[in-house]
Every structure is written in structure tokens, then in C-alpha cells.
Amino acid sequence: MIATLERCPWNPARAFLGRLAICVALAPFLLVSPAAAQPEPSTPSWQQEYWARIDRRDWDAAIASAEQLVVAARPASAATGLRLSEALSLLGSAQLNKGELVAAEAAFGESMQLAEQYGGRSSAALVDPLRGLGYTLAAAGRHDQAIPYMDRALLISRRTAGLFDVSQQGLLRQLATSLTAVGAPAEAERHMIYLRRVGEQAYGKDDPRQIAVLSNVGDWYAEVGQMDMARQNYRAAIAIADRKLGKTSLGVVDPLRSFAASYTREVVLSYYGIVSSTDQTSTFDPSANVSGEPMNPRFLSSEGERALARALKVAQTDPETSLQTIVGTLIQMGDWFVMKLQPDKAMPYYEQAAQRLAKAGPEEADAMLGAALGFPVQVYYPTPPLATRNLHRAPGETEDHFVQIEFTVQPDSTVTDVRVTDQAANDRQASQVVEAMRAARYRPKFVDGKPVVTPAVSYRQVFKVRKETKAAE
């Protein structure tokens, strides 16, 4: 997933590896690509139609508009080469947002070639296509290929825009995510430390704009299991919001929610043997067996619960709060109690969210309802120990085994009728999956504002098995 500076809570039920940026499906997720971050105040007239469609998130229309800009700039010449390069970056941005990764890669690649040809190898015109290629490759999971493009984009940006230009923030965040994915967390951490410095230099340590920066730095630390460092950054963001905006300001909601989410995420990561530390990067070794006991979700932090309750109170009190924020916070509160295995406390929050959506406009409500409450969502799943092995080994060293199961999600979030429907795994692996799913908890599907039974829900658990030891495992 592409890293952005937008704020959104995690869905703590998703697997850790390969999903370092986790967001609740409720929140619409705008990919921040190099050309789609935000247009400059003096947007060229030839781009205005494109940006209007980007603002509406109408990707098909934005692609069509960008294609017209590309056609109008062809053929490339000394007079039109850089304009064509920019138009191709706009096209790639829209394609990336729509998820057309192959097309986006081609557009950014041609844009880069033109920028080099007509601007030179160190031209500022290279930043957008290089960044776009990096984001696109990262979105495709090709992080090792993405990193060199983003490194070069960052170097050129620092040379042309300065060491602490705020436009580098998204690039630093994505670089950290990609470096973490390829097993270089120490280098990734340096980028996150620099990201915080960029905010401090550009805005000042106590500027409210630093809240989002600190929260994003906190997110990265939480992703790699350094919960102490994550919470230090979230607390700093909350403190700025309290001092500069007021304790009842909407600016405090997002860092409070992220702070609370760090506790539910910690439960998930505990099944992978994540070790938090204040002075070193995560000691997580997915190729080894899990050591130590996973955390008991019944004992989620009371501090995290208070933070989430405060966020909800502020969100419900302020008349300017968006529907997305209120509903998202209500659902996060429900998920909190589902993970704590207290469904009776969870259901009123889900029902309030459904009621809010029922009163909203049909288009917005239908989209949010479908994503958040229209089908069962996994909230807690005690990952089987055998499924946490060998996850960082090279592809050639392992082969995938799987267990496919089907089950029923009850209105109280529990799972029943678990059965194996297909498997390419041994009986021990299958048994662990069945046992884990019986202990799992799901946010139930809601119909007419009430939770309902959902049969025939399916789940596939993949096991990475070392080829030379598959018989023993």
C-alpha cells in the first residue's frame, strides 16, 4: 500500500507482513502520487480540468483529461518536451489512483525519459516521474525496484528545493515503508527521524501542522512493533493539539485514535513475536518460531480505551466533525470491545454508526455502509504459530501451503460452524487454523441497523514452508 500523510485508523485484524500501512476499509483512501498531492495555487490553465476531476476522485475522467493533455503536447520537441513529461506524470498519477499499475508505470517511465532528455539528469522536472515510478512499483509490491527511484527523487528534491522542503514528506514516508518491507528497518528509521525534522524546520515544533507529521512517524514505529516510540510520537501530537488547538478540538481526534489503535495492533503483532524497544528497531524475526506468549486481548490497555473514548466524545460534540470521522470512531470503539471479547459493549457503538449512516445522503451512506458494516470484518484472529514461520525467506526457499475454511459469523461477533473446505497442507496446519478461527472475532454484518447472522464466510490461511523441511512441518 502506498504511504500517505492522510490520517486513517488501522484495521488490526489484517496480517502483518506485506501490509505495513493498514487502514479501515471505511475510510476512502486517496493515493498521494507525485502529481496528485495538491496543485499549486497557480495551477496552469491547461491543467485545471484535470485537477477538478482529481478533486472529485473521478479517476476515469481524470485519466481522459490527462490523455488529452498528452496528445496536445505531442510530438516531443525542445519546446514541448518538458510539458509532455509533466502531462505524462499527471496521467500516471490518475492511473495509479485507479489502480492501473502497468499503465501508470509506462506513463511515469516515458515521463522520466523525457525529463532527462529535455531537462537534464539532475533537473527538478525528474522528481515527479521518479517519485511516481517509486510509488507505482511499491503499490505492486516491488519495493526493491521502487527504492532506487525514490532515493534519486529525494536527492534531486533536496538539491533543488532544499533539505527541509515539506513536499518531501510523502516520499520519506513511502521510502520508510518500502525499506521496512525489504528488511532494512534501520535505514527506514533514519527517514522517519528526518521526516520529523522536516516538519520541525518547516512549521516549528509546536505548530499544529506538526500533528500529522508526528502521527505518521508514530504509525511507522507501530508498524514495525516499536510501540514505545510510536506512543511517544502520538503523545507529542496530542500535546500539541491540546496546547495550540484546545482539548476539545477536532485536531486531537486522529492522534488519539492512532494512540488507541497501537494497542490493538500490538495484540496482532504479538502473535508474530514482535518485541518493542525504545532504543532499537523491532527484533521481529518471522523466520523463527514465535517466542513468548501472545498478548491476551481481554487485557487491552485502559489508557488506550480512555484515549479512544475521548476521541469519540470530541467527534460527537463538534458540529464540524465529518460523517466519516464520527462513523469511523464509533466503529473503532466497537472493534475495541470486540477484540476485548466484550460484544455486549461493542454492539451499541456499531448500531450508532449504522444510525448515523442511515441519516446521511444515500450515495455517501451506501458506500460507507457497504465498506464498514455491509459484510463481516475480521477484528481478532490469533494467527496459528505455524503460519508465522519462514515469512521473510526468499521465494525460492519456500512453497505456499494453504487451508481454506468456511464458517458462520454470529450477530454477537463469534464464529461458529468452522469447517475445512479445501487444503494443500498437513493435518496439523489445518487443525491450527480451525482452532484459531473458533477463537476469532468479527465485526458482524448489519442490516437495517441490526447485526445479523452471516453464513458461508470464507478464509484462506497461507503457510510458508521450507522446501527441505516441508515433510517435518
C-alpha positions as CSV (number, residue, x, y, z in Angstrom):
1,M,0.0,0.0,0.0
2,I,1.2,3.5,-0.8
3,A,2.1,5.6,2.2
4,T,0.5,9.0,2.6
5,L,0.2,11.8,5.0
6,E,-3.5,11.3,5.3
7,R,-4.7,10.1,8.7
8,C,-6.7,6.9,9.0
9,P,-7.1,4.2,11.7
10,W,-5.8,0.7,11.3
11,N,-7.8,-2.5,10.8
12,P,-5.8,-4.5,13.4
13,A,-7.1,-7.9,12.0
14,R,-5.0,-7.9,8.8
15,A,-1.8,-9.9,8.6
16,F,1.4,-8.1,9.4
17,L,3.7,-8.9,6.5
18,G,3.4,-7.1,3.3
19,R,0.7,-4.8,4.8
20,L,2.7,-2.2,6.6
21,A,0.1,0.5,6.0
22,I,-3.2,-0.7,7.3
23,C,-6.4,1.3,7.1
24,V,-10.0,0.5,8.0
25,A,-12.0,0.0,4.8
26,L,-14.4,2.6,5.8
27,A,-12.1,5.5,5.1
28,P,-11.8,6.5,1.4
29,F,-8.1,6.2,0.6
30,L,-6.6,8.7,-1.8
31,L,-3.3,7.7,-3.1
32,V,-0.9,10.6,-2.9
33,S,1.1,10.3,-6.0
34,P,3.6,13.0,-7.1
35,A,1.3,14.8,-9.3
36,A,-1.8,14.3,-7.2
37,A,-0.6,15.6,-3.9
38,Q,-2.2,19.1,-4.3
39,P,-2.0,21.5,-7.2
40,E,-0.1,24.7,-6.6
41,P,-2.2,27.8,-6.1
42,S,-1.2,29.0,-9.6
43,T,-2.3,25.9,-11.4
44,P,-1.7,26.3,-15.1
45,S,-4.9,26.8,-17.1
46,W,-4.1,23.7,-19.2
47,Q,-4.3,21.5,-16.1
48,Q,-7.4,23.0,-14.5
49,E,-9.9,20.5,-15.8
50,Y,-7.7,17.6,-14.8
51,W,-7.4,18.9,-11.2
52,A,-11.1,19.4,-10.9
53,R,-11.6,15.8,-11.7
54,I,-8.9,14.7,-9.3
55,D,-10.6,16.7,-6.6
56,R,-13.8,14.7,-7.2
57,R,-11.7,11.5,-7.3
58,D,-13.2,10.7,-10.6
59,W,-10.3,8.7,-11.9
60,D,-11.7,7.7,-15.2
61,A,-12.4,11.3,-16.1
62,A,-9.0,12.4,-14.8
63,I,-7.3,9.8,-17.0
64,A,-9.3,11.0,-20.0
65,S,-8.4,14.6,-19.3
66,A,-4.7,13.7,-18.8
67,E,-4.7,11.7,-22.1
68,Q,-5.9,14.8,-23.9
69,L,-3.1,16.8,-22.3
70,V,-0.6,14.2,-23.5
71,V,-2.0,14.3,-27.1
72,A,-1.9,18.1,-27.2
73,A,1.8,18.1,-26.1
74,R,3.0,15.6,-28.7
75,P,5.3,15.3,-30.6
76,A,8.1,16.0,-28.1
77,S,10.4,18.8,-29.1
78,A,12.7,21.3,-27.3
79,A,9.6,23.5,-26.9
80,T,7.2,20.8,-25.7
81,G,9.3,18.0,-24.2
82,L,9.0,19.1,-20.5
83,R,5.3,19.9,-20.9
84,L,4.7,16.4,-22.3
85,S,6.7,14.9,-19.4
86,E,4.5,16.8,-17.0
87,A,1.3,15.7,-18.7
88,L,2.5,12.1,-18.6
89,S,3.1,12.4,-14.9
90,L,-0.4,13.6,-14.5
91,L,-1.7,10.7,-16.5
92,G,0.4,8.3,-14.4
93,S,-0.9,9.8,-11.2
94,A,-4.6,9.3,-12.2
95,Q,-3.8,5.7,-13.4
96,L,-2.1,5.0,-10.1
97,N,-5.0,6.2,-8.1
98,K,-7.3,4.0,-10.1
99,G,-5.0,1.0,-9.6
100,E,-3.9,0.7,-13.2
101,L,-0.3,0.0,-12.2
102,V,1.0,-1.3,-15.6
103,A,-0.3,1.8,-17.4
104,A,1.0,4.1,-14.6
105,E,4.4,2.6,-14.8
106,A,4.6,3.1,-18.5
107,A,3.4,6.8,-18.2
108,F,5.9,7.6,-15.5
109,G,8.7,5.8,-17.4
110,E,8.2,7.8,-20.5
111,S,7.9,11.0,-18.4
112,M,11.2,10.3,-16.8
113,Q,12.9,9.7,-20.1
114,L,11.6,13.0,-21.5
115,A,12.6,14.9,-18.4
116,E,16.1,13.6,-18.6
117,Q,16.3,14.3,-22.4
118,Y,15.0,17.9,-22.2
119,G,15.8,18.9,-18.7
120,G,19.0,17.0,-17.8
121,R,19.8,14.2,-15.3
122,S,19.6,16.5,-12.3
123,S,16.6,18.5,-13.4
124,A,13.8,19.2,-10.9
125,A,11.4,18.0,-13.7
126,L,12.6,14.5,-12.8
127,V,11.2,14.5,-9.3
128,D,7.6,13.8,-10.2
129,P,8.2,10.9,-12.6
130,L,10.9,9.3,-10.4
131,R,8.6,9.5,-7.4
132,G,5.7,8.3,-9.4
133,L,7.7,5.2,-10.6
134,G,8.6,4.5,-7.0
135,Y,5.1,4.8,-5.7
136,T,3.8,2.6,-8.6
137,L,6.3,-0.2,-8.0
138,A,5.7,0.0,-4.3
139,A,2.0,-0.4,-4.9
140,A,2.8,-3.5,-6.9
141,G,4.8,-4.9,-4.0
142,R,8.1,-4.4,-5.9
143,H,9.7,-2.5,-3.2
144,D,13.3,-3.4,-4.1
145,Q,12.8,-1.8,-7.5
146,A,10.9,1.1,-6.1
147,I,13.6,2.3,-3.6
148,P,16.3,3.5,-6.1
149,Y,13.8,5.7,-8.0
150,M,12.6,7.2,-4.7
151,D,16.1,7.7,-3.5
152,R,17.0,9.6,-6.6
153,A,13.8,11.7,-6.4
154,L,14.7,12.6,-2.8
155,L,18.3,13.6,-3.8
156,I,17.1,15.8,-6.6
157,S,14.4,17.4,-4.5
158,R,16.9,18.2,-1.8
159,R,19.2,19.8,-4.3
160,T,16.6,21.9,-6.0
161,A,14.0,22.6,-3.3
162,G,16.2,22.5,-0.1
163,L,16.9,20.0,2.6
164,F,13.7,20.6,4.6
165,D,11.1,21.1,1.9
166,V,7.7,19.9,3.0
167,S,6.9,18.3,-0.4
168,Q,9.4,15.5,0.6
169,Q,7.2,14.2,3.4
170,G,5.2,11.7,1.5
171,L,8.4,10.5,-0.3
172,L,10.1,9.9,3.0
173,R,7.2,8.0,4.4
174,Q,7.0,5.7,1.4
175,L,10.7,5.1,1.4
176,A,10.5,4.1,5.1
177,T,7.6,1.7,4.2
178,S,9.5,0.1,1.3
179,L,12.8,-0.2,3.2
180,T,11.0,-1.9,6.0
181,A,9.4,-4.3,3.6
182,V,12.8,-5.3,2.2
183,G,14.3,-5.8,5.6
184,A,16.1,-2.5,6.1
185,P,14.3,-1.1,9.2
186,A,17.3,0.8,10.5
187,E,17.6,2.8,7.2
188,A,13.9,3.3,7.2
189,E,14.0,4.7,10.7
190,R,16.5,7.4,9.6
191,H,14.0,8.6,7.0
192,M,11.3,8.8,9.7
193,I,13.6,10.8,12.0
194,Y,14.3,13.1,9.1
195,L,10.6,13.4,8.3
196,R,10.0,14.7,11.8
197,R,12.9,17.2,11.4
198,V,11.4,18.4,8.1
199,G,8.2,19.2,9.9
200,E,10.0,20.9,12.8
201,Q,12.1,23.0,10.4
202,A,9.2,23.9,8.1
203,Y,6.5,24.5,10.7
204,G,8.1,24.7,14.1
205,K,8.0,22.1,16.9
206,D,4.7,23.3,18.3
207,D,2.9,24.2,15.1
208,P,-0.5,22.3,14.7
209,R,0.7,21.1,11.3
210,Q,3.2,19.0,13.1
211,I,0.4,16.9,14.5
212,A,0.0,14.9,11.2
213,V,3.8,14.6,10.9
214,L,4.2,13.2,14.4
215,S,1.2,10.8,13.9
216,N,2.7,9.5,10.7
217,V,6.1,8.9,12.4
218,G,4.2,7.2,15.1
219,D,2.4,5.0,12.6
220,W,5.7,3.7,11.2
221,Y,7.0,2.8,14.6
222,A,3.8,1.0,15.4
223,E,4.0,-0.9,12.0
224,V,7.4,-2.3,13.0
225,G,6.4,-3.1,16.5
226,Q,8.2,-0.3,18.4
227,M,5.2,0.7,20.4
228,D,7.0,2.8,23.0
229,M,8.4,5.0,20.2
230,A,5.0,5.1,18.4
231,R,3.2,6.2,21.5
232,Q,5.9,8.9,22.3
233,N,5.1,10.4,18.9
234,Y,1.3,10.1,19.4
235,R,1.5,11.7,22.8
236,A,3.6,14.6,21.4
237,A,0.9,15.1,18.7
238,I,-1.9,15.1,21.3
239,A,0.0,17.5,23.5
240,I,0.4,20.0,20.6
241,A,-3.3,19.7,19.8
242,D,-4.2,20.3,23.4
243,R,-1.9,23.3,23.8
244,K,-2.5,25.0,20.4
245,L,-6.0,24.0,19.4
246,G,-7.7,23.2,22.7
247,K,-8.6,19.9,24.4
248,T,-11.9,19.7,22.6
249,S,-10.6,20.5,19.2
250,L,-11.1,18.1,16.3
251,G,-7.3,18.2,15.8
252,V,-6.9,15.9,18.8
253,V,-9.1,13.1,17.4
254,D,-6.8,11.5,14.9
255,P,-3.7,11.2,17.2
256,L,-6.0,9.9,20.0
257,R,-7.4,7.2,17.6
258,S,-3.9,6.2,16.4
259,F,-2.7,6.0,20.0
260,A,-5.6,3.6,20.8
261,A,-5.0,1.6,17.7
262,S,-1.4,1.0,18.7
263,Y,-2.7,-1.3,21.5
264,T,-4.9,-3.4,19.3
265,R,-2.1,-3.6,16.7
266,E,0.3,-4.7,19.4
267,V,-2.0,-7.7,20.2
268,V,-1.9,-8.7,16.5
269,L,1.9,-8.4,16.3
270,S,2.4,-10.4,19.5
271,Y,1.4,-13.5,17.6
272,Y,4.4,-12.9,15.3
273,G,6.9,-12.5,18.1
274,I,7.3,-8.7,17.8
275,V,9.4,-7.1,20.5
276,S,9.0,-3.4,21.3
277,S,12.0,-1.4,22.3
278,T,12.8,2.2,23.0
279,D,16.4,2.1,21.7
280,Q,16.4,-0.3,18.8
281,T,14.3,-1.3,15.8
282,S,12.0,-4.2,16.1
283,T,13.6,-7.5,16.8
284,F,10.9,-9.4,14.8
285,D,12.3,-12.5,13.1
286,P,9.5,-14.1,11.1
287,S,11.7,-17.0,10.0
288,A,11.9,-18.2,13.6
289,N,9.3,-19.7,15.9
290,V,7.2,-17.3,17.9
291,S,8.8,-16.9,21.3
292,G,6.9,-15.9,24.4
293,E,3.1,-15.9,24.9
294,P,0.9,-13.7,22.6
295,M,-1.0,-11.0,24.4
296,N,-4.4,-11.6,25.8
297,P,-6.9,-9.3,24.1
298,R,-9.0,-9.2,27.3
299,F,-6.4,-7.0,28.9
300,L,-6.2,-4.2,26.3
301,S,-4.8,-1.0,27.9
302,S,-7.2,1.2,29.8
303,E,-5.1,4.1,28.7
304,G,-5.9,3.3,25.1
305,E,-9.5,2.9,25.9
306,R,-9.7,6.3,27.5
307,A,-8.0,7.9,24.6
308,L,-10.5,6.4,22.2
309,A,-13.4,7.4,24.4
310,R,-12.1,10.9,24.5
311,A,-11.7,11.0,20.7
312,L,-15.3,9.8,20.3
313,K,-16.6,12.5,22.7
314,V,-14.8,15.2,20.8
315,A,-16.0,13.9,17.5
316,Q,-19.6,13.7,18.6
317,T,-19.6,17.1,20.3
318,D,-18.1,19.2,17.5
319,P,-20.7,20.1,14.8
320,E,-17.9,20.4,12.2
321,T,-17.0,16.7,12.5
322,S,-17.3,14.8,9.3
323,L,-19.6,11.8,9.0
324,Q,-16.6,9.7,8.1
325,T,-14.8,10.7,11.3
326,I,-17.8,10.1,13.6
327,V,-18.7,6.7,12.0
328,G,-15.0,5.7,11.9
329,T,-14.5,6.4,15.5
330,L,-17.8,4.7,16.5
331,I,-16.7,1.6,14.6
332,Q,-13.2,1.7,16.1
333,M,-14.8,1.8,19.5
334,G,-16.9,-1.2,18.7
335,D,-13.9,-3.1,17.3
336,W,-12.1,-2.3,20.6
337,F,-14.7,-4.1,22.7
338,V,-15.0,-7.0,20.2
339,M,-11.3,-7.5,20.5
340,K,-11.6,-7.4,24.3
341,L,-14.2,-10.2,23.8
342,Q,-17.0,-7.9,25.2
343,P,-19.5,-7.9,22.3
344,D,-22.3,-6.5,24.5
345,K,-20.4,-3.3,24.9
346,A,-19.4,-3.2,21.2
347,M,-22.9,-3.5,19.6
348,P,-24.3,-0.1,20.7
349,Y,-21.4,1.6,19.0
350,Y,-21.9,-0.3,15.8
351,E,-25.6,0.5,15.9
352,Q,-24.9,4.2,16.5
353,A,-22.7,4.1,13.4
354,A,-25.4,2.4,11.4
355,Q,-28.0,5.0,12.5
356,R,-25.7,7.9,11.5
357,L,-25.2,6.4,8.1
358,A,-29.0,5.9,7.7
359,K,-29.5,9.6,8.2
360,A,-26.8,10.6,5.6
361,G,-27.1,11.1,1.9
362,P,-27.8,7.9,0.0
363,E,-24.6,7.9,-2.0
364,E,-22.2,8.6,0.8
365,A,-24.1,6.4,3.3
366,D,-24.3,3.4,0.9
367,A,-20.6,3.4,0.1
368,M,-19.6,3.7,3.8
369,L,-22.1,1.2,5.0
370,G,-21.0,-1.3,2.5
371,A,-17.4,-1.0,3.4
372,A,-17.8,-0.8,7.2
373,L,-20.9,-2.7,8.1
374,G,-22.1,-4.4,4.9
375,F,-20.2,-7.6,5.5
376,P,-18.3,-9.3,8.4
377,V,-14.9,-7.8,9.1
378,Q,-12.2,-9.7,11.0
379,V,-11.2,-7.9,14.2
380,Y,-9.3,-10.5,16.1
381,Y,-7.6,-13.7,14.8
382,P,-5.0,-15.5,16.9
383,T,-2.6,-16.3,14.0
384,P,-1.6,-20.0,14.1
385,P,2.1,-20.4,15.2
386,L,2.9,-22.5,12.1
387,A,1.7,-19.6,9.9
388,T,4.3,-17.2,11.4
389,R,7.3,-19.2,10.2
390,N,9.5,-18.5,7.2
391,L,7.8,-15.3,6.2
392,H,11.0,-13.5,5.3
393,R,12.7,-16.2,3.5
394,A,13.5,-15.9,-0.2
395,P,10.7,-17.1,-2.5
396,G,12.9,-19.9,-3.9
397,E,13.4,-21.3,-0.4
398,T,9.7,-21.9,0.4
399,E,6.5,-23.0,-1.1
400,D,3.0,-22.0,-0.2
401,H,0.6,-24.4,1.5
402,F,-2.9,-23.3,2.4
403,V,-6.0,-24.2,4.4
404,Q,-9.4,-22.9,3.1
405,I,-12.1,-22.8,5.7
406,E,-15.8,-21.7,5.8
407,F,-17.7,-20.6,8.9
408,T,-20.7,-18.6,10.2
409,V,-20.3,-15.1,11.8
410,Q,-22.9,-14.7,14.5
411,P,-24.5,-11.3,15.5
412,D,-22.5,-11.3,18.7
413,S,-19.2,-11.4,16.7
414,T,-18.4,-15.0,17.5
415,V,-17.6,-17.6,14.9
416,T,-19.3,-21.0,14.6
417,D,-19.6,-24.0,12.2
418,V,-15.9,-23.8,11.2
419,R,-15.0,-26.4,8.6
420,V,-12.2,-27.0,6.2
421,T,-13.4,-26.8,2.6
422,D,-10.0,-27.2,0.8
423,Q,-6.4,-27.7,1.8
424,A,-2.9,-28.2,0.5
425,A,-1.4,-28.5,3.9
426,N,-1.0,-31.2,6.6
427,D,-3.4,-32.0,9.3
428,R,-1.5,-30.2,12.0
429,Q,-1.7,-26.9,10.0
430,A,-5.4,-27.4,9.3
431,S,-6.1,-28.1,12.9
432,Q,-4.4,-24.9,14.0
433,V,-6.4,-22.8,11.5
434,V,-9.7,-24.3,12.7
435,E,-8.8,-23.7,16.3
436,A,-7.7,-20.1,15.6
437,M,-10.9,-19.3,13.7
438,R,-13.0,-20.6,16.5
439,A,-11.3,-18.1,18.8
440,A,-11.6,-15.3,16.3
441,R,-14.0,-12.4,16.5
442,Y,-15.6,-10.5,13.6
443,R,-17.5,-7.2,13.3
444,P,-20.9,-8.6,12.2
445,K,-22.8,-7.6,9.1
446,F,-25.6,-5.1,9.8
447,V,-29.0,-5.0,8.0
448,D,-31.5,-2.2,8.9
449,G,-29.2,-1.1,11.7
450,K,-29.0,-4.5,13.4
451,P,-26.4,-7.3,13.4
452,V,-27.4,-10.4,11.5
453,V,-26.1,-14.0,11.1
454,T,-23.8,-14.4,8.1
455,P,-23.2,-17.9,6.9
456,A,-20.6,-19.2,4.4
457,V,-17.9,-16.7,5.2
458,S,-14.6,-18.0,3.9
459,Y,-10.9,-17.5,4.9
460,R,-7.7,-18.9,3.5
461,Q,-4.6,-19.2,5.7
462,V,-1.3,-19.5,3.9
463,F,1.7,-21.2,5.3
464,K,5.3,-20.6,4.1
465,V,7.0,-24.0,4.2
466,R,10.7,-24.5,3.7
467,K,11.2,-26.9,0.8
468,E,13.8,-29.1,2.5
469,T,11.8,-29.4,5.7
470,K,8.2,-29.5,4.5
471,A,7.8,-33.1,5.4
472,A,8.7,-32.4,9.0
473,E,6.5,-29.4,9.4
